[in-house]
Amino acid sequence: MHLDELRRARRMTQTKLAETLGVNQGEVSKIEHRTDLYLSTLFEYIEALGGTLEIRAVFPDSEVRITQFESLP
């Protein structure tokens, strides 16, 4: 799911999300249309929507949760 679709599914406007993130609405639009994001930006975006971001590596025979980035601000 694209970030803008996720935001709409969570029933949040770009303006409200921008307020929560402490940025302007245009910055939220830029985040939603980037193809390459810092993990910290993605963590903040998801948390502003009320969620928690988890990163997993999926292999044919197993799945591993990557915890190295969980302490990002």
mmCIF file as Biopython writes it, N, C-alpha, C and O atoms, coordinates in Angstrom:
data_model
#
loop_
_atom_site.group_PDB
_atom_site.id
_atom_site.type_symbol
_atom_site.label_atom_id
_atom_site.label_alt_id
_atom_site.label_comp_id
_atom_site.label_asym_id
_atom_site.label_entity_id
_atom_site.label_seq_id
_atom_site.pdbx_PDB_ins_code
_atom_site.Cartn_x
_atom_site.Cartn_y
_atom_site.Cartn_z
_atom_site.occupancy
_atom_site.B_iso_or_equiv
_atom_site.auth_seq_id
_atom_site.auth_asym_id
_atom_site.pdbx_PDB_model_num
ATOM 1   N N  . MET A ? 1  ? 0.843  -1.176  0.000  1.0 0.0 1  A 1 
ATOM 2   C CA . MET A ? 1  ? 0.000  0.000   0.000  1.0 0.0 1  A 1 
ATOM 3   C C  . MET A ? 1  ? 0.892  1.244   0.000  1.0 0.0 1  A 1 
ATOM 4   O O  . MET A ? 1  ? 1.854  1.323   0.764  1.0 0.0 1  A 1 
ATOM 5   N N  . HIS A ? 2  ? 0.579  2.185   -0.832 1.0 0.0 2  A 1 
ATOM 6   C CA . HIS A ? 2  ? 1.315  3.445   -0.877 1.0 0.0 2  A 1 
ATOM 7   C C  . HIS A ? 2  ? 0.989  4.275   0.361  1.0 0.0 2  A 1 
ATOM 8   O O  . HIS A ? 2  ? -0.070 4.118   0.969  1.0 0.0 2  A 1 
ATOM 9   N N  . LEU A ? 3  ? 1.912  5.154   0.722  1.0 0.0 3  A 1 
ATOM 10  C CA . LEU A ? 3  ? 1.730  5.939   1.944  1.0 0.0 3  A 1 
ATOM 11  C C  . LEU A ? 3  ? 0.476  6.806   1.898  1.0 0.0 3  A 1 
ATOM 12  O O  . LEU A ? 3  ? -0.222 6.918   2.906  1.0 0.0 3  A 1 
ATOM 13  N N  . ASP A ? 4  ? 0.174  7.415   0.767  1.0 0.0 4  A 1 
ATOM 14  C CA . ASP A ? 4  ? -1.034 8.236   0.693  1.0 0.0 4  A 1 
ATOM 15  C C  . ASP A ? 4  ? -2.295 7.391   0.862  1.0 0.0 4  A 1 
ATOM 16  O O  . ASP A ? 4  ? -3.269 7.845   1.464  1.0 0.0 4  A 1 
ATOM 17  N N  . GLU A ? 5  ? -2.285 6.183   0.340  1.0 0.0 5  A 1 
ATOM 18  C CA . GLU A ? 5  ? -3.420 5.276   0.516  1.0 0.0 5  A 1 
ATOM 19  C C  . GLU A ? 5  ? -3.557 4.872   1.980  1.0 0.0 5  A 1 
ATOM 20  O O  . GLU A ? 5  ? -4.667 4.786   2.507  1.0 0.0 5  A 1 
ATOM 21  N N  . LEU A ? 6  ? -2.429 4.625   2.629  1.0 0.0 6  A 1 
ATOM 22  C CA . LEU A ? 6  ? -2.432 4.266   4.040  1.0 0.0 6  A 1 
ATOM 23  C C  . LEU A ? 6  ? -2.989 5.415   4.881  1.0 0.0 6  A 1 
ATOM 24  O O  . LEU A ? 6  ? -3.805 5.196   5.776  1.0 0.0 6  A 1 
ATOM 25  N N  . ARG A ? 7  ? -2.546 6.636   4.589  1.0 0.0 7  A 1 
ATOM 26  C CA . ARG A ? 7  ? -3.040 7.800   5.331  1.0 0.0 7  A 1 
ATOM 27  C C  . ARG A ? 7  ? -4.545 7.946   5.172  1.0 0.0 7  A 1 
ATOM 28  O O  . ARG A ? 7  ? -5.255 8.179   6.150  1.0 0.0 7  A 1 
ATOM 29  N N  . ARG A ? 8  ? -5.035 7.810   3.947  1.0 0.0 8  A 1 
ATOM 30  C CA . ARG A ? 8  ? -6.481 7.921   3.715  1.0 0.0 8  A 1 
ATOM 31  C C  . ARG A ? 8  ? -7.248 6.787   4.406  1.0 0.0 8  A 1 
ATOM 32  O O  . ARG A ? 8  ? -8.336 7.004   4.940  1.0 0.0 8  A 1 
ATOM 33  N N  . ALA A ? 9  ? -6.681 5.588   4.393  1.0 0.0 9  A 1 
ATOM 34  C CA . ALA A ? 9  ? -7.321 4.455   5.072  1.0 0.0 9  A 1 
ATOM 35  C C  . ALA A ? 9  ? -7.414 4.698   6.578  1.0 0.0 9  A 1 
ATOM 36  O O  . ALA A ? 9  ? -8.333 4.213   7.238  1.0 0.0 9  A 1 
ATOM 37  N N  . ARG A ? 10 ? -6.452 5.454   7.112  1.0 0.0 10 A 1 
ATOM 38  C CA . ARG A ? 10 ? -6.466 5.808   8.539  1.0 0.0 10 A 1 
ATOM 39  C C  . ARG A ? 10 ? -7.311 7.051   8.799  1.0 0.0 10 A 1 
ATOM 40  O O  . ARG A ? 10 ? -7.377 7.542   9.925  1.0 0.0 10 A 1 
ATOM 41  N N  . ARG A ? 11 ? -7.961 7.558   7.737  1.0 0.0 11 A 1 
ATOM 42  C CA . ARG A ? 11 ? -8.859 8.711   7.808  1.0 0.0 11 A 1 
ATOM 43  C C  . ARG A ? 11 ? -8.154 9.964   8.349  1.0 0.0 11 A 1 
ATOM 44  O O  . ARG A ? 11 ? -8.657 10.649  9.240  1.0 0.0 11 A 1 
ATOM 45  N N  . MET A ? 12 ? -6.990 10.233  7.788  1.0 0.0 12 A 1 
ATOM 46  C CA . MET A ? 12 ? -6.240 11.414  8.180  1.0 0.0 12 A 1 
ATOM 47  C C  . MET A ? 12 ? -5.919 12.230  6.935  1.0 0.0 12 A 1 
ATOM 48  O O  . MET A ? 12 ? -5.575 11.682  5.888  1.0 0.0 12 A 1 
ATOM 49  N N  . THR A ? 13 ? -6.038 13.539  7.064  1.0 0.0 13 A 1 
ATOM 50  C CA . THR A ? 13 ? -5.694 14.434  5.960  1.0 0.0 13 A 1 
ATOM 51  C C  . THR A ? 13 ? -4.203 14.744  6.001  1.0 0.0 13 A 1 
ATOM 52  O O  . THR A ? 13 ? -3.539 14.559  7.020  1.0 0.0 13 A 1 
ATOM 53  N N  . GLN A ? 14 ? -3.698 15.218  4.875  1.0 0.0 14 A 1 
ATOM 54  C CA . GLN A ? 14 ? -2.304 15.646  4.852  1.0 0.0 14 A 1 
ATOM 55  C C  . GLN A ? 14 ? -2.081 16.789  5.842  1.0 0.0 14 A 1 
ATOM 56  O O  . GLN A ? 14 ? -1.037 16.852  6.490  1.0 0.0 14 A 1 
ATOM 57  N N  . THR A ? 15 ? -3.045 17.681  5.959  1.0 0.0 15 A 1 
ATOM 58  C CA . THR A ? 15 ? -2.919 18.818  6.867  1.0 0.0 15 A 1 
ATOM 59  C C  . THR A ? 15 ? -2.823 18.366  8.317  1.0 0.0 15 A 1 
ATOM 60  O O  . THR A ? 15 ? -1.974 18.859  9.059  1.0 0.0 15 A 1 
ATOM 61  N N  . LYS A ? 16 ? -3.672 17.444  8.730  1.0 0.0 16 A 1 
ATOM 62  C CA . LYS A ? 16 ? -3.645 16.946  10.104 1.0 0.0 16 A 1 
ATOM 63  C C  . LYS A ? 16 ? -2.350 16.175  10.365 1.0 0.0 16 A 1 
ATOM 64  O O  . LYS A ? 16 ? -1.747 16.324  11.428 1.0 0.0 16 A 1 
ATOM 65  N N  . LEU A ? 17 ? -1.923 15.366  9.418  1.0 0.0 17 A 1 
ATOM 66  C CA . LEU A ? 17 ? -0.680 14.619  9.574  1.0 0.0 17 A 1 
ATOM 67  C C  . LEU A ? 17 ? 0.504  15.580  9.666  1.0 0.0 17 A 1 
ATOM 68  O O  . LEU A ? 17 ? 1.425  15.360  10.453 1.0 0.0 17 A 1 
ATOM 69  N N  . ALA A ? 18 ? 0.480  16.635  8.870  1.0 0.0 18 A 1 
ATOM 70  C CA . ALA A ? 18 ? 1.540  17.643  8.915  1.0 0.0 18 A 1 
ATOM 71  C C  . ALA A ? 18 ? 1.608  18.292  10.299 1.0 0.0 18 A 1 
ATOM 72  O O  . ALA A ? 18 ? 2.699  18.511  10.825 1.0 0.0 18 A 1 
ATOM 73  N N  . GLU A ? 19 ? 0.461  18.598  10.886 1.0 0.0 19 A 1 
ATOM 74  C CA . GLU A ? 19 ? 0.430  19.162  12.237 1.0 0.0 19 A 1 
ATOM 75  C C  . GLU A ? 19 ? 1.069  18.208  13.234 1.0 0.0 19 A 1 
ATOM 76  O O  . GLU A ? 19 ? 1.857  18.628  14.083 1.0 0.0 19 A 1 
ATOM 77  N N  . THR A ? 20 ? 0.737  16.937  13.136 1.0 0.0 20 A 1 
ATOM 78  C CA . THR A ? 20 ? 1.269  15.930  14.047 1.0 0.0 20 A 1 
ATOM 79  C C  . THR A ? 20 ? 2.786  15.790  13.887 1.0 0.0 20 A 1 
ATOM 80  O O  . THR A ? 20 ? 3.508  15.623  14.871 1.0 0.0 20 A 1 
ATOM 81  N N  . LEU A ? 21 ? 3.260  15.860  12.644 1.0 0.0 21 A 1 
ATOM 82  C CA . LEU A ? 21 ? 4.686  15.733  12.372 1.0 0.0 21 A 1 
ATOM 83  C C  . LEU A ? 21 ? 5.466  17.026  12.612 1.0 0.0 21 A 1 
ATOM 84  O O  . LEU A ? 21 ? 6.692  17.006  12.714 1.0 0.0 21 A 1 
ATOM 85  N N  . GLY A ? 22 ? 4.753  18.143  12.700 1.0 0.0 22 A 1 
ATOM 86  C CA . GLY A ? 22 ? 5.418  19.429  12.883 1.0 0.0 22 A 1 
ATOM 87  C C  . GLY A ? 22 ? 6.042  19.970  11.606 1.0 0.0 22 A 1 
ATOM 88  O O  . GLY A ? 22 ? 7.060  20.662  11.640 1.0 0.0 22 A 1 
ATOM 89  N N  . VAL A ? 23 ? 5.409  19.641  10.470 1.0 0.0 23 A 1 
ATOM 90  C CA . VAL A ? 23 ? 5.872  20.126  9.170  1.0 0.0 23 A 1 
ATOM 91  C C  . VAL A ? 23 ? 4.688  20.745  8.443  1.0 0.0 23 A 1 
ATOM 92  O O  . VAL A ? 23 ? 3.571  20.740  8.961  1.0 0.0 23 A 1 
ATOM 93  N N  . ASN A ? 24 ? 4.921  21.278  7.247  1.0 0.0 24 A 1 
ATOM 94  C CA . ASN A ? 24 ? 3.791  21.808  6.477  1.0 0.0 24 A 1 
ATOM 95  C C  . ASN A ? 24 ? 3.204  20.722  5.579  1.0 0.0 24 A 1 
ATOM 96  O O  . ASN A ? 24 ? 3.816  19.675  5.369  1.0 0.0 24 A 1 
ATOM 97  N N  . GLN A ? 25 ? 2.030  20.985  5.063  1.0 0.0 25 A 1 
ATOM 98  C CA . GLN A ? 25 ? 1.307  20.005  4.243  1.0 0.0 25 A 1 
ATOM 99  C C  . GLN A ? 25 ? 2.099  19.607  3.014  1.0 0.0 25 A 1 
ATOM 100 O O  . GLN A ? 25 ? 2.040  18.452  2.591  1.0 0.0 25 A 1 
ATOM 101 N N  . GLY A ? 26 ? 2.840  20.539  2.430  1.0 0.0 26 A 1 
ATOM 102 C CA . GLY A ? 26 ? 3.639  20.241  1.255  1.0 0.0 26 A 1 
ATOM 103 C C  . GLY A ? 26 ? 4.712  19.189  1.522  1.0 0.0 26 A 1 
ATOM 104 O O  . GLY A ? 26 ? 5.027  18.377  0.652  1.0 0.0 26 A 1 
ATOM 105 N N  . GLU A ? 27 ? 5.268  19.210  2.728  1.0 0.0 27 A 1 
ATOM 106 C CA . GLU A ? 27 ? 6.282  18.220  3.093  1.0 0.0 27 A 1 
ATOM 107 C C  . GLU A ? 27 ? 5.668  16.823  3.166  1.0 0.0 27 A 1 
ATOM 108 O O  . GLU A ? 27 ? 6.298  15.846  2.762  1.0 0.0 27 A 1 
ATOM 109 N N  . VAL A ? 28 ? 4.443  16.726  3.679  1.0 0.0 28 A 1 
ATOM 110 C CA . VAL A ? 28 ? 3.754  15.426  3.723  1.0 0.0 28 A 1 
ATOM 111 C C  . VAL A ? 28 ? 3.549  14.911  2.304  1.0 0.0 28 A 1 
ATOM 112 O O  . VAL A ? 28 ? 3.753  13.727  2.036  1.0 0.0 28 A 1 
ATOM 113 N N  . SER A ? 29 ? 3.151  15.788  1.405  1.0 0.0 29 A 1 
ATOM 114 C CA . SER A ? 29 ? 2.969  15.396  0.011  1.0 0.0 29 A 1 
ATOM 115 C C  . SER A ? 29 ? 4.281  14.877  -0.585 1.0 0.0 29 A 1 
ATOM 116 O O  . SER A ? 29 ? 4.288  13.871  -1.295 1.0 0.0 29 A 1 
ATOM 117 N N  . LYS A ? 30 ? 5.386  15.564  -0.294 1.0 0.0 30 A 1 
ATOM 118 C CA . LYS A ? 30 ? 6.687  15.122  -0.791 1.0 0.0 30 A 1 
ATOM 119 C C  . LYS A ? 30 ? 7.041  13.740  -0.251 1.0 0.0 30 A 1 
ATOM 120 O O  . LYS A ? 30 ? 7.512  12.880  -0.996 1.0 0.0 30 A 1 
ATOM 121 N N  . ILE A ? 31 ? 6.815  13.529  1.040  1.0 0.0 31 A 1 
ATOM 122 C CA . ILE A ? 31 ? 7.101  12.222  1.652  1.0 0.0 31 A 1 
ATOM 123 C C  . ILE A ? 31 ? 6.310  11.132  0.942  1.0 0.0 31 A 1 
ATOM 124 O O  . ILE A ? 31 ? 6.840  10.065  0.631  1.0 0.0 31 A 1 
ATOM 125 N N  . GLU A ? 32 ? 5.034  11.414  0.690  1.0 0.0 32 A 1 
ATOM 126 C CA . GLU A ? 32 ? 4.157  10.404  0.091  1.0 0.0 32 A 1 
ATOM 127 C C  . GLU A ? 32 ? 4.517  10.072  -1.354 1.0 0.0 32 A 1 
ATOM 128 O O  . GLU A ? 32 ? 4.137  9.012   -1.853 1.0 0.0 32 A 1 
ATOM 129 N N  . HIS A ? 33 ? 5.227  10.940  -2.020 1.0 0.0 33 A 1 
ATOM 130 C CA . HIS A ? 33 ? 5.552  10.694  -3.423 1.0 0.0 33 A 1 
ATOM 131 C C  . HIS A ? 33 ? 7.003  10.298  -3.663 1.0 0.0 33 A 1 
ATOM 132 O O  . HIS A ? 33 ? 7.396  10.037  -4.800 1.0 0.0 33 A 1 
ATOM 133 N N  . ARG A ? 34 ? 7.797  10.251  -2.606 1.0 0.0 34 A 1 
ATOM 134 C CA . ARG A ? 34 ? 9.193  9.818   -2.760 1.0 0.0 34 A 1 
ATOM 135 C C  . ARG A ? 34 ? 9.247  8.309   -2.962 1.0 0.0 34 A 1 
ATOM 136 O O  . ARG A ? 34 ? 8.405  7.560   -2.465 1.0 0.0 34 A 1 
ATOM 137 N N  . THR A ? 35 ? 10.251 7.893   -3.699 1.0 0.0 35 A 1 
ATOM 138 C CA . THR A ? 35 ? 10.477 6.456   -3.864 1.0 0.0 35 A 1 
ATOM 139 C C  . THR A ? 35 ? 11.617 5.984   -2.970 1.0 0.0 35 A 1 
ATOM 140 O O  . THR A ? 35 ? 11.863 4.783   -2.859 1.0 0.0 35 A 1 
ATOM 141 N N  . ASP A ? 36 ? 12.314 6.924   -2.331 1.0 0.0 36 A 1 
ATOM 142 C CA . ASP A ? 36 ? 13.437 6.592   -1.470 1.0 0.0 36 A 1 
ATOM 143 C C  . ASP A ? 36 ? 13.352 7.470   -0.224 1.0 0.0 36 A 1 
ATOM 144 O O  . ASP A ? 36 ? 13.473 8.692   -0.312 1.0 0.0 36 A 1 
ATOM 145 N N  . LEU A ? 37 ? 13.142 6.844   0.938  1.0 0.0 37 A 1 
ATOM 146 C CA . LEU A ? 37 ? 12.970 7.571   2.196  1.0 0.0 37 A 1 
ATOM 147 C C  . LEU A ? 37 ? 13.993 7.134   3.222  1.0 0.0 37 A 1 
ATOM 148 O O  . LEU A ? 37 ? 14.451 5.992   3.212  1.0 0.0 37 A 1 
ATOM 149 N N  . TYR A ? 38 ? 14.350 8.051   4.109  1.0 0.0 38 A 1 
ATOM 150 C CA . TYR A ? 38 ? 15.110 7.649   5.285  1.0 0.0 38 A 1 
ATOM 151 C C  . TYR A ? 38 ? 14.199 6.804   6.159  1.0 0.0 38 A 1 
ATOM 152 O O  . TYR A ? 38 ? 12.999 7.067   6.241  1.0 0.0 38 A 1 
ATOM 153 N N  . LEU A ? 39 ? 14.752 5.796   6.811  1.0 0.0 39 A 1 
ATOM 154 C CA . LEU A ? 39 ? 13.946 4.986   7.720  1.0 0.0 39 A 1 
ATOM 155 C C  . LEU A ? 39 ? 13.360 5.836   8.825  1.0 0.0 39 A 1 
ATOM 156 O O  . LEU A ? 39 ? 12.216 5.619   9.226  1.0 0.0 39 A 1 
ATOM 157 N N  . SER A ? 40 ? 14.117 6.802   9.329  1.0 0.0 40 A 1 
ATOM 158 C CA . SER A ? 40 ? 13.613 7.653   10.407 1.0 0.0 40 A 1 
ATOM 159 C C  . SER A ? 40 ? 12.373 8.430   9.966  1.0 0.0 40 A 1 
ATOM 160 O O  . SER A ? 40 ? 11.446 8.612   10.755 1.0 0.0 40 A 1 
ATOM 161 N N  . THR A ? 41 ? 12.348 8.886   8.721  1.0 0.0 41 A 1 
ATOM 162 C CA . THR A ? 41 ? 11.178 9.600   8.198  1.0 0.0 41 A 1 
ATOM 163 C C  . THR A ? 41 ? 9.981  8.670   8.126  1.0 0.0 41 A 1 
ATOM 164 O O  . THR A ? 41 ? 8.869  9.054   8.488  1.0 0.0 41 A 1 
ATOM 165 N N  . LEU A ? 42 ? 10.203 7.457   7.662  1.0 0.0 42 A 1 
ATOM 166 C CA . LEU A ? 42 ? 9.123  6.486   7.568  1.0 0.0 42 A 1 
ATOM 167 C C  . LEU A ? 42 ? 8.602  6.100   8.953  1.0 0.0 42 A 1 
ATOM 168 O O  . LEU A ? 42 ? 7.391  5.990   9.149  1.0 0.0 42 A 1 
ATOM 169 N N  . PHE A ? 43 ? 9.509  5.892   9.918  1.0 0.0 43 A 1 
ATOM 170 C CA . PHE A ? 43 ? 9.099  5.596   11.290 1.0 0.0 43 A 1 
ATOM 171 C C  . PHE A ? 43 ? 8.218  6.722   11.835 1.0 0.0 43 A 1 
ATOM 172 O O  . PHE A ? 43 ? 7.166  6.457   12.417 1.0 0.0 43 A 1 
ATOM 173 N N  . GLU A ? 44 ? 8.640  7.976   11.650 1.0 0.0 44 A 1 
ATOM 174 C CA . GLU A ? 44 ? 7.882  9.122   12.156 1.0 0.0 44 A 1 
ATOM 175 C C  . GLU A ? 44 ? 6.517  9.215   11.486 1.0 0.0 44 A 1 
ATOM 176 O O  . GLU A ? 44 ? 5.519  9.489   12.151 1.0 0.0 44 A 1 
ATOM 177 N N  . TYR A ? 45 ? 6.466  8.991   10.181 1.0 0.0 45 A 1 
ATOM 178 C CA . TYR A ? 45 ? 5.213  9.040   9.426  1.0 0.0 45 A 1 
ATOM 179 C C  . TYR A ? 45 ? 4.233  8.005   9.970  1.0 0.0 45 A 1 
ATOM 180 O O  . TYR A ? 45 ? 3.077  8.327   10.247 1.0 0.0 45 A 1 
ATOM 181 N N  . ILE A ? 46 ? 4.686  6.773   10.122 1.0 0.0 46 A 1 
ATOM 182 C CA . ILE A ? 46 ? 3.823  5.694   10.608 1.0 0.0 46 A 1 
ATOM 183 C C  . ILE A ? 46 ? 3.376  5.961   12.038 1.0 0.0 46 A 1 
ATOM 184 O O  . ILE A ? 46 ? 2.211  5.742   12.368 1.0 0.0 46 A 1 
ATOM 185 N N  . GLU A ? 47 ? 4.280  6.427   12.891 1.0 0.0 47 A 1 
ATOM 186 C CA . GLU A ? 47 ? 3.916  6.736   14.272 1.0 0.0 47 A 1 
ATOM 187 C C  . GLU A ? 47 ? 2.906  7.868   14.335 1.0 0.0 47 A 1 
ATOM 188 O O  . GLU A ? 47 ? 2.014  7.846   15.183 1.0 0.0 47 A 1 
ATOM 189 N N  . ALA A ? 48 ? 3.025  8.867   13.450 1.0 0.0 48 A 1 
ATOM 190 C CA . ALA A ? 48 ? 2.066  9.973   13.411 1.0 0.0 48 A 1 
ATOM 191 C C  . ALA A ? 48 ? 0.669  9.487   13.019 1.0 0.0 48 A 1 
ATOM 192 O O  . ALA A ? 48 ? -0.331 10.117  13.363 1.0 0.0 48 A 1 
ATOM 193 N N  . LEU A ? 49 ? 0.607  8.373   12.305 1.0 0.0 49 A 1 
ATOM 194 C CA . LEU A ? 49 ? -0.682 7.764   11.956 1.0 0.0 49 A 1 
ATOM 195 C C  . LEU A ? 49 ? -1.200 6.867   13.078 1.0 0.0 49 A 1 
ATOM 196 O O  . LEU A ? 49 ? -2.309 6.338   12.995 1.0 0.0 49 A 1 
ATOM 197 N N  . GLY A ? 50 ? -0.393 6.699   14.125 1.0 0.0 50 A 1 
ATOM 198 C CA . GLY A ? 50 ? -0.813 5.866   15.253 1.0 0.0 50 A 1 
ATOM 199 C C  . GLY A ? 50 ? -0.303 4.446   15.200 1.0 0.0 50 A 1 
ATOM 200 O O  . GLY A ? 50 ? -0.741 3.599   15.977 1.0 0.0 50 A 1 
ATOM 201 N N  . GLY A ? 51 ? 0.616  4.175   14.295 1.0 0.0 51 A 1 
ATOM 202 C CA . GLY A ? 51 ? 1.118  2.813   14.136 1.0 0.0 51 A 1 
ATOM 203 C C  . GLY A ? 51 ? 2.553  2.646   14.579 1.0 0.0 51 A 1 
ATOM 204 O O  . GLY A ? 51 ? 3.178  3.575   15.090 1.0 0.0 51 A 1 
ATOM 205 N N  . THR A ? 52 ? 3.062  1.453   14.376 1.0 0.0 52 A 1 
ATOM 206 C CA . THR A ? 52 ? 4.444  1.104   14.660 1.0 0.0 52 A 1 
ATOM 207 C C  . THR A ? 52 ? 5.004  0.424   13.418 1.0 0.0 52 A 1 
ATOM 208 O O  . THR A ? 52 ? 4.379  -0.484  12.870 1.0 0.0 52 A 1 
ATOM 209 N N  . LEU A ? 53 ? 6.167  0.854   12.980 1.0 0.0 53 A 1 
ATOM 210 C CA . LEU A ? 53 ? 6.794  0.255   11.810 1.0 0.0 53 A 1 
ATOM 211 C C  . LEU A ? 53 ? 7.682  -0.896  12.243 1.0 0.0 53 A 1 
ATOM 212 O O  . LEU A ? 53 ? 8.499  -0.748  13.152 1.0 0.0 53 A 1 
ATOM 213 N N  . GLU A ? 54 ? 7.525  -2.038  11.599 1.0 0.0 54 A 1 
ATOM 214 C CA . GLU A ? 54 ? 8.382  -3.196  11.820 1.0 0.0 54 A 1 
ATOM 215 C C  . GLU A ? 54 ? 9.030  -3.553  10.494 1.0 0.0 54 A 1 
ATOM 216 O O  . GLU A ? 54 ? 8.387  -3.516  9.445  1.0 0.0 54 A 1 
ATOM 217 N N  . ILE A ? 55 ? 10.306 -3.897  10.551 1.0 0.0 55 A 1 
ATOM 218 C CA . ILE A ? 55 ? 11.028 -4.297  9.343  1.0 0.0 55 A 1 
ATOM 219 C C  . ILE A ? 55 ? 11.354 -5.782  9.459  1.0 0.0 55 A 1 
ATOM 220 O O  . ILE A ? 55 ? 11.893 -6.239  10.468 1.0 0.0 55 A 1 
ATOM 221 N N  . ARG A ? 56 ? 11.015 -6.530  8.400  1.0 0.0 56 A 1 
ATOM 222 C CA . ARG A ? 56 ? 11.245 -7.974  8.389  1.0 0.0 56 A 1 
ATOM 223 C C  . ARG A ? 56 ? 12.013 -8.370  7.145  1.0 0.0 56 A 1 
ATOM 224 O O  . ARG A ? 56 ? 11.876 -7.757  6.086  1.0 0.0 56 A 1 
ATOM 225 N N  . ALA A ? 57 ? 12.810 -9.390  7.289  1.0 0.0 57 A 1 
ATOM 226 C CA . ALA A ? 57 ? 13.440 -10.048 6.141  1.0 0.0 57 A 1 
ATOM 227 C C  . ALA A ? 57 ? 12.702 -11.373 5.965  1.0 0.0 57 A 1 
ATOM 228 O O  . ALA A ? 57 ? 12.591 -12.158 6.906  1.0 0.0 57 A 1 
ATOM 229 N N  . VAL A ? 58 ? 12.204 -11.613 4.772  1.0 0.0 58 A 1 
ATOM 230 C CA . VAL A ? 58 ? 11.419 -12.815 4.502  1.0 0.0 58 A 1 
ATOM 231 C C  . VAL A ? 58 ? 12.202 -13.717 3.559  1.0 0.0 58 A 1 
ATOM 232 O O  . VAL A ? 58 ? 12.592 -13.315 2.463  1.0 0.0 58 A 1 
ATOM 233 N N  . PHE A ? 59 ? 12.420 -14.937 4.013  1.0 0.0 59 A 1 
ATOM 234 C CA . PHE A ? 59 ? 13.137 -15.952 3.240  1.0 0.0 59 A 1 
ATOM 235 C C  . PHE A ? 59 ? 12.172 -17.099 2.940  1.0 0.0 59 A 1 
ATOM 236 O O  . PHE A ? 59 ? 11.131 -17.209 3.588  1.0 0.0 59 A 1 
ATOM 237 N N  . PRO A ? 60 ? 12.496 -17.944 1.983  1.0 0.0 60 A 1 
ATOM 238 C CA . PRO A ? 60 ? 11.594 -19.055 1.664  1.0 0.0 60 A 1 
ATOM 239 C C  . PRO A ? 60 ? 11.278 -19.943 2.872  1.0 0.0 60 A 1 
ATOM 240 O O  . PRO A ? 60 ? 10.176 -20.482 2.974  1.0 0.0 60 A 1 
ATOM 241 N N  . ASP A ? 61 ? 12.236 -20.096 3.781  1.0 0.0 61 A 1 
ATOM 242 C CA . ASP A ? 61 ? 12.022 -21.014 4.899  1.0 0.0 61 A 1 
ATOM 243 C C  . ASP A ? 61 ? 11.880 -20.322 6.262  1.0 0.0 61 A 1 
ATOM 244 O O  . ASP A ? 61 ? 11.681 -20.992 7.276  1.0 0.0 61 A 1 
ATOM 245 N N  . SER A ? 62 ? 11.980 -19.008 6.291  1.0 0.0 62 A 1 
ATOM 246 C CA . SER A ? 62 ? 11.857 -18.320 7.577  1.0 0.0 62 A 1 
ATOM 247 C C  . SER A ? 62 ? 11.639 -16.828 7.391  1.0 0.0 62 A 1 
ATOM 248 O O  . SER A ? 62 ? 11.697 -16.295 6.283  1.0 0.0 62 A 1 
ATOM 249 N N  . GLU A ? 63 ? 11.388 -16.183 8.509  1.0 0.0 63 A 1 
ATOM 250 C CA . GLU A ? 63 ? 11.156 -14.751 8.543  1.0 0.0 63 A 1 
ATOM 251 C C  . GLU A ? 63 ? 11.879 -14.210 9.770  1.0 0.0 63 A 1 
ATOM 252 O O  . GLU A ? 63 ? 11.822 -14.811 10.843 1.0 0.0 63 A 1 
ATOM 253 N N  . VAL A ? 64 ? 12.553 -13.085 9.615  1.0 0.0 64 A 1 
ATOM 254 C CA . VAL A ? 64 ? 13.327 -12.516 10.708 1.0 0.0 64 A 1 
ATOM 255 C C  . VAL A ? 64 ? 12.946 -11.050 10.874 1.0 0.0 64 A 1 
ATOM 256 O O  . VAL A ? 64 ? 12.923 -10.299 9.899  1.0 0.0 64 A 1 
ATOM 257 N N  . ARG A ? 65 ? 12.650 -10.646 12.086 1.0 0.0 65 A 1 
ATOM 258 C CA . ARG A ? 65 ? 12.358 -9.255  12.383 1.0 0.0 65 A 1 
ATOM 259 C C  . ARG A ? 65 ? 13.693 -8.520  12.592 1.0 0.0 65 A 1 
ATOM 260 O O  . ARG A ? 65 ? 14.521 -8.949  13.396 1.0 0.0 65 A 1 
ATOM 261 N N  . ILE A ? 66 ? 13.895 -7.416  11.865 1.0 0.0 66 A 1 
ATOM 262 C CA . ILE A ? 66 ? 15.110 -6.617  11.979 1.0 0.0 66 A 1 
ATOM 263 C C  . ILE A ? 66 ? 14.863 -5.564  13.055 1.0 0.0 66 A 1 
ATOM 264 O O  . ILE A ? 66 ? 13.970 -4.728  12.917 1.0 0.0 66 A 1 
ATOM 265 N N  . THR A ? 67 ? 15.654 -5.605  14.128 1.0 0.0 67 A 1 
ATOM 266 C CA . THR A ? 67 ? 15.427 -4.704  15.258 1.0 0.0 67 A 1 
ATOM 267 C C  . THR A ? 67 ? 16.457 -3.579  15.355 1.0 0.0 67 A 1 
ATOM 268 O O  . THR A ? 67 ? 16.344 -2.715  16.225 1.0 0.0 67 A 1 
ATOM 269 N N  . GLN A ? 68 ? 17.432 -3.579  14.497 1.0 0.0 68 A 1 
ATOM 270 C CA . GLN A ? 68 ? 18.527 -2.607  14.549 1.0 0.0 68 A 1 
ATOM 271 C C  . GLN A ? 68 ? 18.031 -1.155  14.510 1.0 0.0 68 A 1 
ATOM 272 O O  . GLN A ? 68 ? 18.666 -0.279  15.096 1.0 0.0 68 A 1 
ATOM 273 N N  . PHE A ? 69 ? 16.929 -0.889  13.842 1.0 0.0 69 A 1 
ATOM 274 C CA . PHE A ? 69 ? 16.472 0.481   13.626 1.0 0.0 69 A 1 
ATOM 275 C C  . PHE A ? 69 ? 15.369 0.912   14.598 1.0 0.0 69 A 1 
ATOM 276 O O  . PHE A ? 69 ? 14.858 2.025   14.473 1.0 0.0 69 A 1 
ATOM 277 N N  . GLU A ? 70 ? 14.998 0.092   15.532 1.0 0.0 70 A 1 
ATOM 278 C CA . GLU A ? 70 ? 13.887 0.403   16.413 1.0 0.0 70 A 1 
ATOM 279 C C  . GLU A ? 70 ? 14.158 1.550   17.373 1.0 0.0 70 A 1 
ATOM 280 O O  . GLU A ? 70 ? 13.222 2.091   17.962 1.0 0.0 70 A 1 
ATOM 281 N N  . SER A ? 71 ? 15.410 1.928   17.542 1.0 0.0 71 A 1 
ATOM 282 C CA . SER A ? 71 ? 15.711 3.036   18.453 1.0 0.0 71 A 1 
ATOM 283 C C  . SER A ? 71 ? 15.835 4.361   17.729 1.0 0.0 71 A 1 
ATOM 284 O O  . SER A ? 71 ? 16.314 5.335   18.309 1.0 0.0 71 A 1 
ATOM 285 N N  . LEU A ? 72 ? 15.412 4.422   16.467 1.0 0.0 72 A 1 
ATOM 286 C CA . LEU A ? 72 ? 15.460 5.672   15.732 1.0 0.0 72 A 1 
ATOM 287 C C  . LEU A ? 72 ? 14.543 6.681   16.391 1.0 0.0 72 A 1 
ATOM 288 O O  . LEU A ? 72 ? 13.485 6.321   16.909 1.0 0.0 72 A 1 
ATOM 289 N N  . PRO A ? 73 ? 14.946 7.955   16.374 1.0 0.0 73 A 1 
ATOM 290 C CA . PRO A ? 73 ? 14.113 8.993   17.005 1.0 0.0 73 A 1 
ATOM 291 C C  . PRO A ? 73 ? 12.803 9.200   16.282 1.0 0.0 73 A 1 
ATOM 292 O O  . PRO A ? 73 ? 11.998 10.036  16.691 1.0 0.0 73 A 1 
#
